[in-house]
Each structure stands twice: as structure tokens, then as C-alpha cells.
Amino acid sequence: MEAEALDAINPFPPQGDNPILDSDLYGADGFDMPDPGLLTEKNELYFTAPPQDLRTLTRSQRWQNMNPRARARQLWLLLRTGLHDIVEKEKRAELRVARLTHGLEALRCLEVAAGLRSVAQDPVGGRFVVLDGAGCLHLHREDGWAQEKLPAPIALSGLVTVLGPLGAVGRFVGWGPSGLAILGPDFSLLWLSEPGVGRAPGREPTCCLPVPYPGLLLVAEVGGGLELWKFRSGGRRLVPRGSRMRPTPNLAGPLMRLALGPAPPHRVPRCFAACGSTVLSFDLQAWALLDVRRDLHKTTISDLAYCEGADAMVTASRDSTVKVWEADWQIRMVFVGHTGPVTALAVLPNTTLLVSASQDGTLRTWDLQAAAQVGEVALCYWSQDVLSGRVSRLLAPARPGWPVLSLRASSVELWRVRELYSQLAQLPAPVLHLQAAPALPAPAPCHSAVARPWENKNRYLPVLGYTDGSLSVLEWRSSETVFRTEAHSPGPVTAVASTWNSVVSSGGDLTVKVWRVFPYTEESLSLLRTFSCCHPVVMLCALGTRVTIGFEDQDSATYGLVQFGLGNSQRCDHRPQDDPMDHITGLCCCPTLELYACSSLDCTVRIWTAENRLLRPWPSAATVETWCWHWAPASAWCPIASTCPHPIWLRSCAKRPLMWWMTLHYH
């Protein structure tokens, strides 16, 4: 009776265990409606309360006729539906295909419907400010999330941030038809230049460059003029310093970009300006033109910056090149990789890395120390038209952990700086194989009394495989051959893997052999088991008592992975549809997680369990040639392991017979 009474007063009765809301009062897409007053953010999950639907519900005649219990039940159904919606979105986000990235990773895209004019980063306030074409200021956190939208106090064409002590009062400097303006941290107008003071009539500022020390502001004007202003009254106003400078009347085109030189106090404060294919150098202390360097590029210089880590100037041009210059403007290196005009560049703080944007639709990362390209990402990540929306500016992170900002005509894109690897050494030949040395089992308990003897036993035994099918064991210090055996004659040795007490090898004779290691005897290797294979083996990887074999036959397009047990365990296979679709380029394991991983020319990285079951294929942005799984060092759990070396041997193509290198712990 109580249930019937409840259904009688409840106009939305439940259906089974999953109550359904009235579709007229609550739409399924209500959570996907962003605030129209803020910039649209792509690739994000929105979870905001649907106030319009709630107001419609509470103002309806049905709601007025409900008793408190029925209203509470309806609100509960509304809340449960909203929670279910956000949980499903989180699940879909977690199941999205993950891509391994290096360098720059796409974080967020902010669309500016009214057009983008300028972006100013405010590291003190933990935000950046977007000035749109309608004269509105959009405040965003450093990760791109919107905070506030407010109108600019005056008509502005651009905005920059003043760093240092002066920024405590006058945080921003803006410019526009009315002249120069100083804005406070709350964007209130503190000072506005008088018409005609310090500049010729009709000479509207085009860009400004704050010089935190010694508190100067460099202003470029329409027509190629330069002005130098000095902050006064603690950053509350500006006064002209020196006369307006017209560098050289025979230069074609306006001043495109301004950049600061080496920072004081070690050197005189200098700045650089790009005009056509010429770079001008100025002494800010004496306010004088120091140098004019012409024809640095074949076409117009689009951007320039100073790299403190490399002590060099970097210029980008529409001739598709990025050039690095010495202090005396002698060329140091030229980066050639872009296939279109380079439109912007930025130097990452406290590094020798720089990022360049081009009309070829890519952002490329260059290392000035290694003199090579170390990263590349496509600008069409958000499905934008690259040709019509070229990047006009690149803003380096204003603080550690901040993203790189790329500015277009109607959008701001945020790129997270990621470094999954850093270069350790430059090798003279291509690397074909990588293998990490297996960890030596630690004694239990691990006391300081046994630390020294255990450290002496932690050594490495090099084993080499030759093209004639033989295996040899070397003495670690002298590299002399102490043992040699015919392993896979008449074919070559194709792969070698190791555990802490055994070696697994494969060869052209279509066999896989397991060898027991006796490092202190005359015969260091003793054959334990032999497996026959139907196809040539190209990769080996041992994990515990199991070995994974990667085999392939390109004539029949056969590529697969099989697991054999080194003891009494059986062979493990997987589904044929889980096999790689092309040449296997890498195979490694993570003992801590008990997982295998393989890479292939089909641009995938596949993760396998110890039972040869595919966990997840990861599409890669590029073809993975070779790799190894690096795990946390053993020093995290064993105090004496911090003194144990963990070298990696590489296989490379040189002017010597083809050999496979591996390492083996023994005690």
C-alpha cells in the first residue's frame, strides 16, 4: 500500500532498478554546454550543473504539485543521472588510445571567437591573459582552465607582462590607438600616455618589450621607429628616455620582432630587432645603434631569440631554415627540416632547446647542444586548417611546469613539455638492438656486513654471438676470449638474451638453445635445452623461467611471438589476430611488472603478460626502431645496490663483423 501511495503522488515512477528522468525536463547533453562567455576548450570533459534544466524542473506545475518526499526522490534521480554521466565520460577517457610522445604533447586548444590579438603570461598571478578582438580580457590558469572574463579598461591592441619588482604595482603594459597604458594586477588603469608625448602623430605602437632590469620598456612603432621608456614611481608611470630612433632609412619593411640579449650584470643590456633579412643590435644603456647585420637569411626573418644556455642568437626565416649565430654573428649551425616557411620560434628556459613553428604544419624541437632535431608534433592535432591558421607567435613557459603557447589568428594552443628520454651519447653508427642487463638477486637480509662481499660478486660476463654461428665468453676486464663453442653453425647467431644464471641464443639453423653459465670453469657454457622453430628468430627476451621468441618470415608475411618455458612449463601461444602486422623491431620485459613489450614497423607497441596474453596495443606516433624497458633502480629497496653498475651494450653497424652484445650477472 505504501508503494502504491508513493507511485500515486510521484509523477515519475521508477522502472525496474534504473529510474529514467523525463527527457523534456532533463536533456542528456546538458553537461556538454560550456559557458558561452568563456573561450571554448576542446578535448576536455565538462561537468557543470545544468541550472537551466533545474530551474525548468522546479518552476513546472508538476513540481508544485509534488510533496517533499516526491521532490527529494526526483532530485536524487537527477543527481544519480549526472553522476552516471560523468563516470561514463571518465571511463571513455581512460579507454582512449594512448600514444607515446616525446618533446611536446598537445594539452588544450582555446578558441577565440572574436579573434586573437595578444597573450600575456603572468607567472606571479599563476595565469595568462588573452586579449581578443572585441576588447575583452580572458583570464586562464596556467593549464588553460578559464577563470574570468572582463572588459579591457581602454581599447588595446596588445598586452605584455612586466616582470620583477615593478610588476607588483603595474603588472601589465598595454598599447593601442590611445598610446601606452599601465594596468594593475586587477587590470585597472594606472597610467595612460598623453597624445603626442614622446612619439610622432600617427605612430601607433606595434609591439613592446619590457626590460625588467634596469626597468625599461622598448616600443616599436608603425613605420619602423623605436622608442625607449623608463618606469618611474615604482612602476606607476612611464617617461621617455632619449629621442625616438629611426635606425636606418634604407631598410625595407617594419620591425617584425624584438628580443633581449644576454642579461646584466655581466654584460651591457642589449636588444635585437628584425627588419626584413637584417638584424639590428641596440645598446639600451647608451640608447645607441651598435650593429647592423644584413642578409642573414635569403628572405624575411620572421622571429629571433637569444638562447642563454648556448650563448647564441637564433633566427627563423620564411626560407624554411633556423640559424644559430655566435656572438660575432658567425654562423654556428643551420637547422634544415621544415618544408615550409618558419613563422615563430621560442627558446625553452634553462635549456638549450628551442621550438619552431612552420607553415608545413609542424612544431619541431631542436637541441642546440646536440645540433639535431629531437622532437616533432603536428599542428593539425585539433583538426584545424594549418594553412589558413598559421602560428604567429610561440611563447616559452614563463615558469617551470608551464606549457608552451602557440598563437594563431583565432586560437591559443597549449603544449605540455615532456622529455621521456635525453641523449646520453652520440654513436658513430645506427643502433639495431638494445638490451638492459638483468638485475642480480639480492641476499636476504641485506645488512652492511655482507655489503662488501656481495658488491665484489656483482660482475658482468660478456657473451658474443658471431656471424659464423659461434658463441664466445670474454673476460670482463681484459676482453680476452675465455671460451668459444659452435652454437648455431652453419647459420649466424641472430639473437642473445640472458637471465641471471643462463643464456638463451637463436641462430640461422632455426633453433633456440638454452645455456647454463659456469663462469669460473674452463667450459663457461653448457647446453641445457634446444627448441626447434619453423621460422627465423629475430628477437629474444627472458623473464624468469620463460623466454619469449619473436619470429618472422617476410616471404609469407608471418610475424609472431611464442613463449617457451626454460623448465617444465609448457609453450604459450596467443590469438593469431594479436600478432604484429610487420617486422618486429624491439622486444623487452619488465621483471617488476612481469610484462613483455614489443614494437613493430606497423607503428604499434604491444604489451603482453607472462602468459603471452595481449593486454593492450599502443599506436605510436612514429615507427619505433628499437627500445628497452627501463625500470626503477634496485637502490630503491636494497641499500647496497646503489653501488652496482647497470651498463647497456649496443649492437651497431660498423666496419667489423656483425656481433650481438649482452651482459650477464653472476656470483
DOMARSE-973284 format. One record per residue (C-alpha): residue number from 1; y, z, x. Coordinates in steps of 0.05 Angstrom, whole numbers, padded with zeros to 5 digits. Each point is the difference from the previous one (the first is absolute). Example, Ala and Ser with C-alpha at 12.3 -4.5 7.8 and 13.67 -1.06 7.14 Angstrom:
REM DOMARSE-973284
{1, {-00090, 00156, 00246}} {2, {00069, -00013, 00027}} 
//
This chain:
REM DOMARSE-973284
{1, {00000, 00000, 00000}} {2, {00048, 00017, 00057}} {3, {-00013, -00068, 00032}} {4, {00012, -00036, -00066}} {5, {00065, 00037, -00010}} {6, {00022, -00017, 00071}} {7, {-00016, -00074, -00012}} {8, {00038, 00002, -00065}} {9, {00064, 00024, 00033}} {10, {-00009, -00041, 00064}} {11, {00021, -00072, -00012}} {12, {-00032, -00020, 00067}} {13, {-00073, 00024, -00006}} {14, {-00044, -00002, 00062}} {15, {-00053, -00053, 00008}} {16, {-00060, 00029, 00036}} {17, {00017, 00033, 00066}} {18, {00055, -00049, 00018}} {19, {00060, 00006, -00047}} {20, {00043, -00062, -00005}} {21, {00075, 00003, -00009}} {22, {00039, -00042, -00049}} {23, {00016, -00064, 00037}} {24, {00066, -00008, -00037}} {25, {00025, 00067, 00025}} {26, {-00027, -00002, 00070}} {27, {-00008, -00064, 00040}} {28, {-00050, -00006, 00057}} {29, {00052, -00030, 00046}} {30, {00051, 00055, -00009}} {31, {-00010, 00029, 00070}} {32, {00015, -00067, 00033}} {33, {00073, -00002, -00023}} {34, {00045, 00017, 00060}} {35, {00071, 00024, -00008}} {36, {00041, -00064, -00010}} {37, {00058, 00032, 00036}} {38, {-00038, 00006, 00066}} {39, {-00026, -00053, 00046}} {40, {-00068, -00029, -00018}} {41, {-00055, 00023, 00047}} {42, {-00062, -00043, 00007}} {43, {-00071, 00022, 00016}} {44, {00012, 00071, -00023}} {45, {-00031, 00046, -00052}} {46, {00049, 00023, -00053}} {47, {-00012, 00064, -00038}} {48, {00060, 00020, -00041}} {49, {00000, 00032, -00068}} {50, {00010, -00049, -00058}} {51, {00061, 00032, -00031}} {52, {00012, -00056, -00050}} {53, {-00071, 00004, -00028}} {54, {00004, 00075, -00004}} {55, {00066, -00002, -00037}} {56, {-00028, -00052, -00048}} {57, {-00059, 00045, -00013}} {58, {00040, 00063, -00012}} {59, {00050, -00035, -00045}} {60, {-00051, -00034, -00045}} {61, {-00015, 00022, -00071}} {62, {-00072, 00014, 00019}} {63, {00022, 00050, 00052}} {64, {00045, 00036, -00049}} {65, {-00059, 00008, -00048}} {66, {-00046, 00030, 00052}} {67, {-00013, 00074, 00008}} {68, {00007, 00033, 00069}} {69, {-00075, -00006, 00014}} {70, {-00002, -00075, -00014}} {71, {00062, -00011, 00042}} {72, {-00031, 00038, 00058}} {73, {-00063, -00042, -00006}} {74, {00040, -00065, 00000}} {75, {00040, 00022, 00062}} {76, {-00065, 00018, 00034}} {77, {-00028, -00070, -00014}} {78, {00063, -00031, 00027}} {79, {-00005, 00042, 00064}} {80, {-00074, -00015, 00010}} {81, {00011, -00075, -00009}} {82, {00055, 00002, 00052}} {83, {-00042, 00039, 00049}} {84, {-00058, -00048, -00010}} {85, {00046, -00059, 00013}} {86, {00026, 00027, 00067}} {87, {-00070, 00020, 00022}} {88, {-00025, -00070, -00013}} {89, {00058, -00028, 00039}} {90, {-00016, 00045, 00059}} {91, {-00073, -00022, -00002}} {92, {00020, -00073, 00000}} {93, {00048, 00013, 00058}} {94, {-00056, 00033, 00040}} {95, {-00047, -00057, -00013}} {96, {00049, -00053, 00024}} {97, {-00025, -00039, 00060}} {98, {00025, 00032, 00063}} {99, {00024, -00042, 00059}} {100, {00003, 00023, 00072}} {101, {00070, -00011, 00025}} {102, {00037, 00009, 00066}} {103, {00074, -00001, 00013}} {104, {00036, -00006, -00067}} {105, {-00032, 00017, -00067}} {106, {00033, -00019, -00066}} {107, {00024, 00063, -00035}} {108, {00046, -00017, -00058}} {109, {00047, -00054, -00026}} {110, {00064, 00016, -00037}} {111, {00030, -00056, -00041}} {112, {00075, -00002, -00008}} {113, {00016, -00037, -00063}} {114, {00075, -00005, 00013}} {115, {-00010, -00025, 00071}} {116, {-00002, 00038, 00066}} {117, {00063, 00010, 00041}} {118, {-00015, 00055, 00049}} {119, {-00047, 00058, 00017}} {120, {00021, 00063, 00038}} {121, {-00051, 00049, 00027}} {122, {00019, 00074, -00003}} {123, {-00048, 00040, 00044}} {124, {00040, 00065, -00011}} {125, {-00008, -00005, -00075}} {126, {-00071, -00027, 00004}} {127, {00017, -00062, -00040}} {128, {00025, -00071, 00002}} {129, {00053, -00031, -00044}} {130, {-00004, -00070, -00031}} {131, {00066, -00034, -00018}} {132, {-00011, -00055, -00052}} {133, {00043, -00058, -00023}} {134, {00025, 00038, -00061}} {135, {00032, 00054, 00042}} {136, {-00052, 00053, -00013}} {137, {-00032, 00047, 00050}} {138, {-00075, 00013, -00005}} {139, {-00024, 00062, 00036}} {140, {-00073, 00000, 00024}} {141, {-00042, 00047, 00041}} {142, {-00025, -00024, 00067}} {143, {-00066, -00021, -00032}} {144, {00036, -00043, -00051}} {145, {-00004, 00044, -00062}} {146, {00064, -00004, -00042}} {147, {00044, 00062, -00004}} {148, {00066, -00019, -00033}} {149, {00045, -00058, -00021}} {150, {00076, 00006, 00000}} {151, {00060, -00047, 00003}} {152, {00037, -00010, 00066}} {153, {00069, 00033, 00002}} {154, {00032, -00067, 00018}} {155, {-00021, -00073, 00006}} {156, {-00044, -00006, 00062}} {157, {-00033, -00057, 00036}} {158, {-00038, 00042, 00051}} {159, {-00018, 00070, 00020}} {160, {-00022, 00034, 00065}} {161, {-00018, 00071, 00019}} {162, {00040, 00042, 00050}} {163, {-00047, 00041, 00044}} {164, {00015, 00060, 00042}} {165, {00048, 00057, -00015}} {166, {00049, -00046, -00035}} {167, {-00051, -00014, -00054}} {168, {00004, 00072, -00025}} {169, {00066, -00017, -00035}} {170, {00006, -00076, -00005}} {171, {-00072, -00021, -00006}} {172, {00011, -00073, -00017}} {173, {00048, -00056, 00017}} {174, {00008, -00056, -00050}} {175, {00040, -00064, 00001}} {176, {00022, -00051, -00051}} {177, {00060, -00037, -00028}} {178, {00041, 00064, 00001}} {179, {-00014, 00013, 00074}} {180, {-00036, 00057, 00034}} {181, {-00022, 00063, -00036}} {182, {-00031, 00066, 00020}} {183, {-00048, 00032, -00049}} {184, {-00026, 00071, 00001}} {185, {-00073, 00021, -00007}} {186, {00009, 00000, -00076}} {187, {00031, -00070, 00004}} {188, {00069, 00025, -00019}} {189, {00058, -00040, 00030}} {190, {00031, 00038, 00058}} {191, {00044, -00054, 00031}} {192, {00021, -00072, -00014}} {193, {00038, -00045, 00049}} {194, {00068, -00024, -00021}} {195, {00007, -00074, -00015}} {196, {00021, -00039, 00063}} {197, {-00004, 00060, 00047}} {198, {-00038, -00016, 00063}} {199, {-00022, -00069, -00022}} {200, {00029, -00067, -00018}} {201, {00008, -00021, -00073}} {202, {-00063, -00032, -00028}} {203, {-00044, 00026, 00056}} {204, {-00052, 00036, -00040}} {205, {-00052, 00040, 00039}} {206, {-00070, -00032, 00004}} {207, {-00039, 00053, 00037}} {208, {00011, 00068, 00033}} {209, {-00035, 00035, 00058}} {210, {00010, 00075, 00007}} {211, {-00001, 00027, 00071}} {212, {-00018, 00074, -00007}} {213, {00023, 00017, 00070}} {214, {00059, 00001, 00011}} {215, {00014, -00008, -00075}} {216, {00020, -00073, -00007}} {217, {-00009, -00054, -00052}} {218, {-00005, -00074, 00018}} {219, {00020, -00047, -00056}} {220, {-00013, -00075, -00002}} {221, {00046, -00041, -00045}} {222, {-00002, -00067, -00035}} {223, {00021, -00052, 00051}} {224, {-00031, 00034, 00061}} {225, {00049, 00056, 00013}} {226, {-00019, 00068, 00025}} {227, {00033, 00068, -00012}} {228, {-00013, 00068, 00030}} {229, {00014, 00063, -00040}} {230, {-00002, 00073, 00020}} {231, {-00024, 00057, -00045}} {232, {00052, 00055, -00009}} {233, {00005, 00066, -00038}} {234, {-00074, 00015, 00010}} {235, {-00023, -00066, -00030}} {236, {00047, 00001, -00060}} {237, {00042, -00061, 00019}} {238, {00004, -00059, 00047}} {239, {00057, -00025, 00044}} {240, {00003, -00067, 00038}} {241, {-00013, 00004, 00074}} {242, {00029, -00058, 00039}} {243, {00020, -00066, -00028}} {244, {-00043, -00049, -00039}} {245, {-00040, -00043, 00047}} {246, {-00015, -00073, -00008}} {247, {-00053, -00010, 00056}} {248, {00005, -00074, 00015}} {249, {00030, -00052, -00047}} {250, {-00048, -00055, 00022}} {251, {-00063, 00036, -00026}} {252, {-00030, -00034, -00061}} {253, {-00020, 00042, -00060}} {254, {00011, 00073, -00021}} {255, {-00027, 00062, 00034}} {256, {-00070, 00006, -00028}} {257, {-00026, 00068, 00024}} {258, {00024, 00060, 00040}} {259, {-00044, 00044, 00044}} {260, {00012, 00061, 00044}} {261, {-00018, 00000, 00074}} {262, {-00027, 00056, 00043}} {263, {00021, 00068, -00026}} {264, {00049, 00045, 00038}} {265, {00009, 00043, 00041}} {266, {-00038, -00039, 00053}} {267, {00037, -00065, -00013}} {268, {00066, -00023, -00029}} {269, {-00007, -00011, -00076}} {270, {-00009, -00074, -00012}} {271, {-00015, -00043, -00060}} {272, {-00025, -00071, -00008}} {273, {00018, -00053, -00052}} {274, {-00036, -00065, -00016}} {275, {00041, -00062, -00015}} {276, {-00039, -00066, -00005}} {277, {-00044, -00004, 00062}} {278, {00048, 00046, 00039}} {279, {-00003, 00075, 00012}} {280, {00065, 00039, 00014}} {281, {00001, 00067, 00036}} {282, {00056, 00050, -00012}} {283, {00022, 00064, 00034}} {284, {00014, 00049, -00056}} {285, {00034, 00050, 00045}} {286, {00052, -00049, 00028}} {287, {-00005, -00045, -00062}} {288, {-00007, -00063, 00042}} {289, {-00045, -00061, 00001}} {290, {-00048, 00007, 00059}} {291, {-00044, -00061, -00002}} {292, {-00015, -00065, -00038}} {293, {-00070, -00029, 00005}} {294, {-00007, -00070, -00030}} {295, {-00059, -00041, -00021}} {296, {-00051, 00056, 00002}} {297, {-00039, -00037, -00054}} {298, {-00004, -00072, -00022}} {299, {00027, 00018, -00069}} {300, {00037, 00057, -00034}} {301, {-00018, 00072, 00018}} {302, {-00019, 00034, -00064}} {303, {-00007, 00072, 00025}} {304, {00002, 00042, 00063}} {305, {-00018, 00072, 00020}} {306, {-00005, 00044, 00061}} {307, {-00067, 00031, 00019}} {308, {00010, 00065, 00037}} {309, {-00073, 00008, 00019}} {310, {00000, -00067, 00037}} {311, {00074, 00001, 00020}} {312, {00008, -00070, -00026}} {313, {00039, -00041, -00052}} {314, {-00041, -00038, -00051}} {315, {00026, -00061, -00038}} {316, {-00030, -00039, -00057}} {317, {00019, -00070, -00019}} {318, {-00012, -00055, -00050}} {319, {-00037, -00038, 00054}} {320, {-00061, 00044, -00017}} {321, {00002, 00040, 00065}} {322, {00013, 00073, 00019}} {323, {00029, 00009, 00070}} {324, {00004, 00062, 00043}} {325, {00056, 00005, 00051}} {326, {00014, 00042, 00061}} {327, {00064, 00040, 00009}} {328, {00031, -00060, 00037}} {329, {-00023, -00048, -00055}} {330, {-00057, -00029, 00041}} {331, {-00058, -00019, -00045}} {332, {-00058, 00049, 00003}} {333, {-00048, -00029, -00051}} {334, {-00002, -00046, -00061}} {335, {-00043, 00016, -00061}} {336, {-00025, -00064, -00032}} {337, {-00042, 00008, -00063}} {338, {00043, -00011, -00060}} {339, {-00004, -00069, -00031}} {340, {00066, 00006, -00036}} {341, {00071, 00025, 00013}} {342, {00003, 00074, 00019}} {343, {00050, 00033, -00047}} {344, {-00001, 00074, 00020}} {345, {-00028, 00050, 00050}} {346, {-00001, 00075, 00010}} {347, {-00021, 00045, 00058}} {348, {-00044, 00059, -00018}} {349, {00032, 00064, 00027}} {350, {-00030, 00034, 00061}} {351, {-00048, -00059, 00012}} {352, {-00001, -00068, 00033}} {353, {-00021, -00032, -00066}} {354, {00044, -00047, -00040}} {355, {-00011, -00033, -00067}} {356, {00024, -00070, -00018}} {357, {00004, -00036, -00067}} {358, {-00003, -00075, -00007}} {359, {00003, -00053, -00054}} {360, {-00072, -00016, 00016}} {361, {-00017, 00058, -00046}} {362, {-00021, 00051, 00052}} {363, {00022, 00065, 00031}} {364, {-00024, 00004, 00072}} {365, {-00002, 00060, 00047}} {366, {00011, -00011, 00074}} {367, {-00011, 00047, 00059}} {368, {00052, -00009, 00055}} {369, {-00042, 00040, 00049}} {370, {-00064, -00040, -00010}} {371, {00040, -00065, -00011}} {372, {-00044, -00019, -00059}} {373, {-00003, -00001, -00076}} {374, {-00037, 00061, -00027}} {375, {00006, -00009, -00075}} {376, {00013, -00048, -00056}} {377, {00007, 00008, -00075}} {378, {00015, -00049, -00056}} {379, {00066, 00007, -00038}} {380, {-00032, -00028, -00063}} {381, {-00038, 00065, -00012}} {382, {00038, 00010, -00065}} {383, {-00010, -00073, -00022}} {384, {00073, -00018, 00013}} {385, {00026, -00069, 00018}} {386, {00007, 00007, 00075}} {387, {00045, -00061, 00010}} {388, {00050, 00018, -00054}} {389, {00001, 00074, 00017}} {390, {00005, 00003, 00076}} {391, {00011, 00066, 00034}} {392, {00074, 00008, 00018}} {393, {-00005, 00068, 00035}} {394, {-00051, 00046, 00030}} {395, {00016, 00075, 00005}} {396, {-00039, 00042, 00049}} {397, {-00024, 00069, -00021}} {398, {00058, 00049, 00001}} {399, {-00047, 00058, 00013}} {400, {-00073, 00008, 00023}} {401, {-00046, -00014, -00058}} {402, {00049, -00044, -00038}} {403, {-00018, -00071, -00019}} {404, {00029, -00065, 00025}} {405, {00046, -00033, -00052}} {406, {00004, -00075, -00009}} {407, {00058, -00024, -00042}} {408, {00000, -00062, -00043}} {409, {00050, -00030, -00049}} {410, {-00028, 00041, -00059}} {411, {-00051, 00049, 00028}} {412, {-00013, 00054, 00051}} {413, {-00069, 00004, 00031}} {414, {-00028, 00062, 00034}} {415, {-00051, -00006, 00056}} {416, {-00037, 00060, 00028}} {417, {-00009, -00001, 00075}} {418, {-00073, 00010, 00018}} {419, {-00034, -00001, 00068}} {420, {-00075, 00002, -00006}} {421, {-00006, -00016, 00073}} {422, {00042, -00005, 00063}} {423, {-00014, -00043, 00060}} {424, {-00035, 00036, 00057}} {425, {-00009, -00056, 00051}} {426, {00009, -00075, 00006}} {427, {-00066, -00034, 00018}} {428, {-00004, -00066, 00038}} {429, {-00051, -00031, -00048}} {430, {-00017, 00002, -00075}} {431, {-00040, 00061, -00023}} {432, {-00065, -00018, -00035}} {433, {-00030, 00069, -00013}} {434, {00020, 00073, -00004}} {435, {-00045, 00061, 00000}} {436, {00016, 00074, 00001}} {437, {-00043, 00047, 00040}} {438, {-00043, 00046, -00044}} {439, {00017, 00073, 00002}} {440, {-00043, 00047, 00041}} {441, {-00032, 00055, -00042}} {442, {00034, 00067, 00015}} {443, {-00041, 00063, 00015}} {444, {00001, 00057, -00049}} {445, {00030, 00049, 00010}} {446, {00057, -00030, 00041}} {447, {00025, 00055, 00047}} {448, {00043, -00004, 00061}} {449, {-00060, 00021, 00043}} {450, {-00036, -00066, -00014}} {451, {00062, -00043, 00001}} {452, {-00002, -00018, 00074}} {453, {-00075, -00019, 00003}} {454, {00006, -00040, -00065}} {455, {00061, -00036, 00026}} {456, {-00040, -00022, 00062}} {457, {-00055, -00029, -00044}} {458, {00049, -00041, -00042}} {459, {-00007, -00066, 00037}} {460, {-00006, -00073, -00017}} {461, {-00055, -00049, 00016}} {462, {00022, -00074, 00001}} {463, {-00052, -00049, -00025}} {464, {00012, -00075, 00008}} {465, {-00031, -00058, -00037}} {466, {-00002, -00068, 00035}} {467, {-00005, -00072, -00023}} {468, {-00069, -00005, 00031}} {469, {-00027, 00052, -00049}} {470, {-00004, 00059, 00049}} {471, {00028, 00071, -00006}} {472, {00025, 00040, 00059}} {473, {00022, 00072, 00009}} {474, {00058, 00016, 00047}} {475, {00019, 00062, 00039}} {476, {00063, 00026, -00032}} {477, {00042, 00012, 00062}} {478, {-00022, -00055, 00047}} {479, {-00019, -00053, -00053}} {480, {-00064, -00016, 00038}} {481, {-00060, -00024, -00038}} {482, {-00053, 00055, -00003}} {483, {-00049, -00034, -00049}} {484, {-00011, -00069, -00028}} {485, {-00050, -00026, -00051}} {486, {-00016, -00066, -00034}} {487, {00017, 00017, -00072}} {488, {00011, -00063, -00041}} {489, {-00020, -00058, 00045}} {490, {00005, -00059, -00006}} {491, {00061, 00009, -00044}} {492, {00065, 00038, 00014}} {493, {00016, 00071, -00021}} {494, {00044, -00006, -00062}} {495, {00017, 00072, -00016}} {496, {-00009, 00071, 00026}} {497, {00009, 00066, -00037}} {498, {-00015, 00072, 00018}} {499, {-00012, 00070, -00026}} {500, {00005, 00061, 00044}} {501, {-00071, -00008, 00026}} {502, {-00022, -00072, -00015}} {503, {00023, -00072, 00007}} {504, {-00010, -00057, -00050}} {505, {00005, -00072, 00023}} {506, {-00008, -00069, -00031}} {507, {-00009, -00068, 00030}} {508, {-00011, -00073, -00008}} {509, {-00075, 00011, -00007}} {510, {00014, 00024, -00072}} {511, {-00022, 00072, 00015}} {512, {00034, 00068, -00003}} {513, {-00026, 00052, 00050}} {514, {00010, 00075, 00003}} {515, {00000, 00031, 00069}} {516, {-00008, 00073, 00020}} {517, {00048, 00021, 00055}} {518, {-00023, 00040, 00061}} {519, {00063, 00002, 00043}} {520, {-00030, 00040, 00059}} {521, {-00063, -00041, 00010}} {522, {-00013, -00065, 00036}} {523, {-00015, -00037, -00066}} {524, {00061, 00019, -00041}} {525, {-00020, -00039, -00063}} {526, {-00067, 00004, -00035}} {527, {-00017, -00044, -00060}} {528, {-00014, 00038, -00064}} {529, {00000, -00050, -00057}} {530, {00010, -00074, -00013}} {531, {00024, -00033, -00065}} {532, {-00007, -00074, -00014}} {533, {00057, -00037, -00034}} {534, {00002, -00067, -00036}} {535, {00071, -00015, 00020}} {536, {00042, 00012, 00063}} {537, {00031, 00070, 00005}} {538, {00075, 00001, 00014}} {539, {00017, 00073, -00010}} {540, {-00033, 00068, 00009}} {541, {00022, 00069, -00020}} {542, {-00041, 00065, 00004}} {543, {00012, 00061, -00044}} {544, {-00046, 00059, 00008}} {545, {-00072, -00024, -00006}} {546, {00019, -00067, -00032}} {547, {00027, -00064, 00029}} {548, {00037, -00053, -00039}} {549, {-00011, -00073, 00021}} {550, {00049, -00055, -00017}} {551, {-00035, -00068, 00002}} {552, {00023, -00070, -00019}} {553, {-00022, -00072, 00000}} {554, {00059, -00047, -00007}} {555, {-00044, -00061, -00013}} {556, {-00026, 00031, -00064}} {557, {00064, 00041, -00014}} {558, {-00040, 00065, 00003}} {559, {00038, 00064, 00016}} {560, {-00029, 00069, -00012}} {561, {-00008, 00073, 00022}} {562, {-00067, 00036, 00004}} {563, {-00015, 00072, 00019}} {564, {-00061, 00021, 00040}} {565, {-00024, 00071, 00013}} {566, {-00009, 00020, 00073}} {567, {-00054, 00049, -00021}} {568, {-00046, -00003, -00061}} {569, {00053, -00019, -00051}} {570, {-00006, -00066, -00036}} {571, {00044, -00062, 00001}} {572, {00059, 00000, -00049}} {573, {00028, -00063, -00032}} {574, {00055, -00012, -00050}} {575, {00016, -00051, -00053}} {576, {00009, -00071, 00024}} {577, {00067, -00006, -00035}} {578, {00027, 00057, 00043}} {579, {-00009, -00039, 00065}} {580, {00061, -00027, 00038}} {581, {00017, -00072, -00014}} {582, {00017, -00020, 00071}} {583, {-00009, 00018, 00073}} {584, {-00005, 00076, 00013}} {585, {00054, 00018, 00050}} {586, {-00009, 00076, 00005}} {587, {-00048, 00056, -00016}} {588, {00011, 00074, 00013}} {589, {-00016, 00068, -00030}} {590, {00032, 00068, -00013}} {591, {-00051, 00055, 00015}} {592, {00043, 00053, -00034}} {593, {00001, -00036, -00067}} {594, {-00069, -00033, 00011}} {595, {00029, -00068, -00017}} {596, {-00004, -00070, 00029}} {597, {00054, -00052, -00002}} {598, {-00002, -00075, 00015}} {599, {00053, -00054, 00003}} {600, {-00008, -00074, -00012}} {601, {00038, -00065, 00004}} {602, {00001, 00000, -00076}} {603, {00060, 00048, 00007}} {604, {-00038, 00061, -00025}} {605, {-00018, 00069, 00028}} {606, {-00063, 00029, -00032}} {607, {-00018, 00074, 00000}} {608, {-00074, 00017, -00004}} {609, {-00038, 00065, -00009}} {610, {-00055, 00025, 00046}} {611, {-00049, -00029, -00051}} {612, {00030, -00070, 00006}} {613, {00036, 00003, -00067}} {614, {00067, -00035, -00006}} {615, {00054, 00050, -00018}} {616, {00061, -00044, -00002}} {617, {00024, -00068, 00027}} {618, {00072, 00002, 00026}} {619, {00036, -00067, 00002}} {620, {00041, -00005, 00064}} {621, {00067, -00034, 00006}} {622, {-00027, -00038, 00061}} {623, {-00065, -00014, 00034}} {624, {-00027, 00060, 00039}} {625, {-00027, -00025, 00066}} {626, {-00030, 00065, 00026}} {627, {00009, 00074, -00011}} {628, {-00030, 00069, 00007}} {629, {00003, 00063, -00042}} {630, {00041, 00054, 00034}} {631, {-00011, 00071, -00025}} {632, {00034, 00066, 00017}} {633, {-00017, 00026, 00070}} {634, {-00053, 00053, 00008}} {635, {00052, 00049, 00027}} {636, {00016, 00017, -00073}} {637, {-00065, 00040, -00004}} {638, {-00023, 00012, 00071}} {639, {00048, 00031, 00051}} {640, {-00035, -00031, 00061}} {641, {00000, -00070, -00029}} {642, {00074, -00010, 00015}} {643, {-00018, -00012, 00073}} {644, {-00053, -00052, -00016}} {645, {00023, -00072, 00009}} {646, {-00015, -00052, -00053}} {647, {00009, -00069, 00031}} {648, {-00010, -00066, -00036}} {649, {-00030, -00059, 00036}} {650, {00022, -00070, -00020}} {651, {-00036, -00067, 00002}} {652, {00046, -00056, 00021}} {653, {-00003, -00072, 00022}} {654, {00016, -00005, 00074}} {655, {-00025, -00043, 00058}} {656, {-00064, 00040, 00004}} {657, {-00068, -00003, -00036}} {658, {00002, 00025, -00072}} {659, {-00017, 00074, -00002}} {660, {-00002, 00055, -00052}} {661, {00027, 00067, 00020}} {662, {-00018, 00066, -00034}} {663, {00003, 00074, 00017}} {664, {-00052, 00054, -00010}} {665, {00004, 00076, 00002}} {666, {-00056, 00036, 00035}} {667, {-00016, 00070, 00023}} 
//
